[in-house]
Amino acid sequence: MNQLTIVQLTDTHIRPAGEHVHGTVDTYANLTAVLRQLLDSGRRIDGIVLSGDLTDNGSADAYRRLRDAVEPAAAELGAQTVYVMGNHDDRGAFGTELLGSDTAVTDPDHTHDDVVDVSGLRIIALDSTTPGRHDGRLAPAQLDWLADRLREPAPHGTLLALHHPPIPSPVATTEYLRLQAPEELARVLRGTDVRLIVCGHNHLTGAAALAGIPVWIGPALSYRIDPLAPAGRHRGFAGFGFSRVDLLGSALVATAVEATPAAAVYDRSERDVLDQLAALSAETG
């Protein structure tokens, strides 16, 4: 039984109006297309986690564009929003425009870490960024803060969200920019109720584990890199997607959702397909 659904949007890279990423990608159009898909789905969505690189250059205008698109859609869905910092984000503008806080304006070392309860599922957002750097780091104080939050289990466990993957990558460029010292995070997570770690940053979809906990790198909402480019090349392609994370019994199940426009192969009634599968099962049972 599906108990709740969280949607992960990552690497939206929104720019001010009229500007495109790499001069070609209209990331705002990608974002609004996915939000419309969510609204038109008719499905229950309990939370939306935006896991970093929400803007491309940290501008206040870009954050306002993002907020003005996401918040009304989330309100219509009845979904809580969780914003997570990425290396392209600016702590001051992020805090002011998305969180209504001015702390980071006066304290650039203030990290945006947060805890949100979504129907008994605890979502913890960790700010893995360091101003001026593209790789990820978690300060000792953040790890202590996380350990304190995890001392008591949540009714449906914990979903941990951060931008930088705490796992290796087979792609040299993304390996170079991943979370540093992931073993320190693993030390804090062992024996806790964290069921899934979601992240982004790599602009590709991937999975592994840290301290026995599944790690999911969600597909980027802006563009994707080629994880098997010709030797000696690094290249990006048009295409975008997002993730749905469903609480099914005691498991958090992550599923990549393709959002790049494409022709349908078929479009049938779900009831008809289920009836057909039941009939086939009865024949072979």
C-alpha positions as CSV (number, residue, x, y, z in Angstrom):
1,M,0.0,0.0,0.0
2,N,1.3,3.4,-1.0
3,Q,1.4,5.4,2.3
4,L,2.9,8.6,0.9
5,T,4.8,10.0,-2.1
6,I,7.7,12.5,-2.2
7,V,8.8,14.1,-5.4
8,Q,12.5,15.0,-5.8
9,L,13.4,17.8,-8.1
10,T,17.1,18.4,-8.5
11,D,19.5,20.7,-10.4
12,T,16.8,23.0,-11.7
13,H,19.4,25.7,-12.5
14,I,16.9,28.5,-12.9
15,R,18.2,31.8,-14.3
16,P,16.5,35.2,-14.5
17,A,13.9,35.7,-17.2
18,G,15.2,35.5,-20.7
19,E,18.4,33.7,-19.8
20,H,19.1,30.1,-20.8
21,V,21.7,27.6,-19.3
22,H,24.6,27.1,-21.6
23,G,22.8,29.5,-23.9
24,T,20.3,26.8,-25.0
25,V,18.4,25.1,-22.1
26,D,15.2,26.8,-20.9
27,T,15.3,25.5,-17.4
28,Y,12.3,27.4,-16.3
29,A,10.2,25.8,-19.1
30,N,11.4,22.4,-17.8
31,L,10.4,23.2,-14.3
32,T,7.0,24.5,-15.2
33,A,6.3,21.5,-17.5
34,V,7.1,19.1,-14.6
35,L,5.0,21.0,-12.1
36,R,2.1,20.9,-14.6
37,Q,2.7,17.1,-15.0
38,L,2.4,16.7,-11.2
39,L,-0.8,18.8,-11.1
40,D,-2.3,16.9,-14.0
41,S,-1.4,13.5,-12.6
42,G,-4.3,13.3,-10.2
43,R,-2.0,11.6,-7.7
44,R,-1.4,12.3,-4.1
45,I,1.9,14.0,-3.5
46,D,2.9,14.8,0.1
47,G,6.1,16.6,-0.3
48,I,8.5,18.2,-2.9
49,V,12.2,18.1,-2.1
50,L,14.4,20.4,-4.3
51,S,17.9,19.0,-3.7
52,G,20.2,21.8,-4.7
53,D,21.5,23.9,-7.6
54,L,18.1,25.5,-7.6
55,T,19.4,28.5,-9.4
56,D,22.3,28.6,-11.9
57,N,24.0,31.8,-10.5
58,G,22.4,32.5,-7.1
59,S,20.5,35.6,-8.2
60,A,17.6,36.8,-6.2
61,D,15.5,37.1,-9.4
62,A,16.1,33.4,-10.2
63,Y,15.0,32.4,-6.7
64,R,11.9,34.4,-7.0
65,R,11.0,32.8,-10.3
66,L,11.5,29.4,-8.8
67,R,9.5,30.1,-5.7
68,D,6.6,31.7,-7.6
69,A,6.4,28.6,-9.8
70,V,6.9,25.9,-7.1
71,E,4.9,27.3,-4.1
72,P,1.5,27.7,-5.8
73,A,1.8,24.2,-7.3
74,A,2.8,22.7,-4.0
75,A,-0.2,24.5,-2.3
76,E,-2.6,23.1,-4.9
77,L,-1.2,19.6,-4.4
78,G,-1.2,19.9,-0.6
79,A,2.5,19.1,-0.6
80,Q,5.2,20.5,1.8
81,T,8.3,21.9,0.2
82,V,11.9,21.2,1.3
83,Y,14.7,23.4,-0.2
84,V,18.3,22.1,-0.1
85,M,21.4,24.2,-1.0
86,G,23.6,23.3,-3.9
87,N,27.0,24.6,-5.1
88,H,25.4,27.0,-7.6
89,D,23.2,28.5,-4.9
90,D,24.0,31.6,-2.8
91,R,23.3,31.2,0.9
92,G,22.1,34.8,1.4
93,A,19.6,34.9,-1.5
94,F,18.5,31.3,-0.9
95,G,17.7,32.1,2.8
96,T,16.0,35.4,2.0
97,E,13.9,34.4,-1.0
98,L,13.1,30.8,-0.2
99,L,13.2,30.6,3.6
100,G,12.3,34.1,4.6
101,S,15.5,34.4,6.6
102,D,18.2,37.1,6.6
103,T,20.6,35.1,8.8
104,A,22.9,34.1,5.9
105,V,23.0,37.7,4.7
106,T,25.0,38.7,7.8
107,D,26.6,35.2,8.4
108,P,27.9,33.6,5.2
109,D,29.0,30.5,7.3
110,H,25.4,29.8,8.4
111,T,24.4,26.5,6.8
112,H,20.8,25.9,5.8
113,D,20.0,22.6,7.5
114,D,16.4,21.7,8.3
115,V,14.0,19.0,9.5
116,V,10.5,18.7,8.1
117,D,7.9,16.1,9.1
118,V,5.7,14.8,6.3
119,S,3.0,12.6,7.6
120,G,5.4,10.8,9.9
121,L,8.3,10.6,7.5
122,R,11.1,12.8,8.7
123,I,13.0,14.7,6.0
124,I,16.3,16.1,6.9
125,A,18.0,18.6,4.6
126,L,21.7,19.1,4.9
127,D,23.7,22.0,3.4
128,S,26.8,20.3,1.9
129,T,28.1,23.4,0.2
130,T,31.1,25.7,0.9
131,P,31.0,29.2,-0.7
132,G,33.3,29.3,-3.7
133,R,33.7,25.5,-4.0
134,H,32.0,22.9,-6.2
135,D,32.8,19.8,-4.2
136,G,30.8,19.0,-1.0
137,R,31.7,19.1,2.7
138,L,29.9,18.7,6.0
139,A,31.3,20.5,9.0
140,P,31.7,18.7,12.3
141,A,29.0,20.9,13.8
142,Q,26.6,19.8,11.1
143,L,27.4,16.1,11.8
144,D,26.8,16.7,15.5
145,W,23.5,18.4,14.7
146,L,22.5,15.5,12.5
147,A,23.4,12.9,15.2
148,D,21.2,14.8,17.7
149,R,18.2,14.8,15.4
150,L,18.6,11.1,14.7
151,R,18.7,10.0,18.3
152,E,14.9,9.4,18.3
153,P,13.4,7.5,15.4
154,A,10.5,9.0,13.4
155,P,7.3,7.0,12.9
156,H,8.1,6.3,9.2
157,G,11.9,6.7,9.4
158,T,14.0,9.4,7.8
159,L,14.8,10.5,4.3
160,L,18.1,12.4,4.2
161,A,18.5,15.0,1.4
162,L,21.8,16.7,0.4
163,H,23.2,18.0,-2.9
164,H,26.6,16.2,-3.2
165,P,26.6,12.4,-3.6
166,P,28.4,10.7,-0.7
167,I,29.3,7.8,-3.1
168,P,31.9,7.2,-5.8
169,S,31.2,8.0,-9.5
170,P,32.6,6.2,-12.6
171,V,32.6,9.6,-14.3
172,A,35.9,11.5,-13.6
173,T,34.3,14.9,-13.5
174,T,31.6,14.0,-11.0
175,E,33.9,11.9,-8.9
176,Y,36.1,15.0,-8.6
177,L,33.2,17.1,-7.2
178,R,31.5,14.7,-4.8
179,L,31.1,14.9,-1.1
180,Q,34.4,14.8,0.7
181,A,35.0,12.5,3.7
182,P,31.8,10.5,3.3
183,E,33.0,8.1,6.0
184,E,32.2,10.8,8.6
185,L,28.6,10.9,7.4
186,A,28.5,7.1,7.4
187,R,29.7,7.1,11.0
188,V,26.7,9.3,12.0
189,L,24.2,7.3,10.0
190,R,25.0,3.8,11.2
191,G,22.2,2.3,13.3
192,T,19.8,5.2,12.7
193,D,16.4,5.2,11.0
194,V,17.6,6.8,7.8
195,R,16.1,4.6,5.0
196,L,17.2,6.5,2.0
197,I,19.6,9.3,1.0
198,V,18.7,11.4,-2.0
199,C,21.0,13.8,-3.8
200,G,21.7,15.4,-7.2
201,H,24.7,17.4,-8.5
202,N,25.9,14.8,-11.0
203,H,23.2,15.4,-13.8
204,L,22.9,11.6,-14.2
205,T,20.8,8.9,-12.4
206,G,22.7,6.5,-10.2
207,A,22.5,4.5,-7.0
208,A,24.8,2.9,-4.4
209,A,24.9,2.6,-0.6
210,L,26.5,4.4,2.3
211,A,26.7,2.6,5.7
212,G,24.2,0.1,4.2
213,I,21.7,2.8,3.4
214,P,20.6,3.2,-0.2
215,V,21.8,6.4,-2.0
216,W,19.8,7.7,-4.9
217,I,21.2,10.3,-7.4
218,G,18.1,11.8,-9.0
219,P,18.0,12.8,-12.7
220,A,18.5,16.5,-13.2
221,L,15.7,18.8,-14.2
222,S,17.9,21.0,-16.4
223,Y,20.0,18.8,-18.6
224,R,22.0,15.5,-18.4
225,I,25.6,14.5,-18.9
226,D,26.7,11.5,-20.8
227,P,27.9,8.8,-18.3
228,L,29.5,6.8,-21.1
229,A,31.0,9.5,-23.4
230,P,33.8,8.6,-25.8
231,A,37.1,8.3,-24.0
232,G,38.6,11.7,-23.2
233,R,35.3,13.6,-23.7
234,H,32.8,15.2,-21.4
235,R,29.5,16.2,-22.9
236,G,25.9,17.1,-21.9
237,F,22.6,16.4,-23.6
238,A,19.2,17.9,-23.7
239,G,16.8,15.9,-21.5
240,F,15.4,16.1,-18.1
241,G,13.5,14.2,-15.4
242,F,12.7,13.9,-11.7
243,S,12.2,11.2,-9.1
244,R,9.2,9.9,-7.1
245,V,10.0,8.4,-3.7
246,D,7.2,6.2,-2.3
247,L,6.8,4.8,1.2
248,L,5.6,1.3,0.5
249,G,5.2,-0.6,3.7
250,S,8.6,-0.2,5.5
251,A,10.5,0.6,2.3
252,L,11.3,3.9,0.6
253,V,11.3,3.2,-3.2
254,A,12.9,5.7,-5.6
255,T,11.8,5.8,-9.2
256,A,13.2,7.9,-12.0
257,V,10.5,9.7,-14.1
258,E,11.4,10.8,-17.6
259,A,10.0,14.2,-18.5
260,T,11.6,14.9,-21.9
261,P,8.8,15.1,-24.4
262,A,8.4,11.9,-26.4
263,A,5.7,10.1,-28.4
264,A,3.6,7.5,-26.5
265,V,4.0,3.9,-27.4
266,Y,0.7,3.1,-25.8
267,D,-1.8,4.8,-23.4
268,R,-4.3,2.3,-21.9
269,S,-6.7,2.1,-19.0
270,E,-4.8,0.9,-15.9
271,R,-7.8,-1.2,-14.9
272,D,-7.7,-2.9,-18.2
273,V,-4.0,-3.7,-17.9
274,L,-4.5,-5.0,-14.3
275,D,-7.4,-7.2,-15.5
276,Q,-5.3,-8.6,-18.3
277,L,-2.4,-9.3,-16.0
278,A,-4.7,-11.0,-13.5
279,A,-6.1,-13.2,-16.3
280,L,-2.6,-14.2,-17.4
281,S,-1.7,-15.0,-13.9
282,A,-4.8,-17.2,-13.5
283,E,-3.9,-19.1,-16.8
284,T,-0.4,-19.8,-15.7
285,G,-1.1,-20.3,-11.9
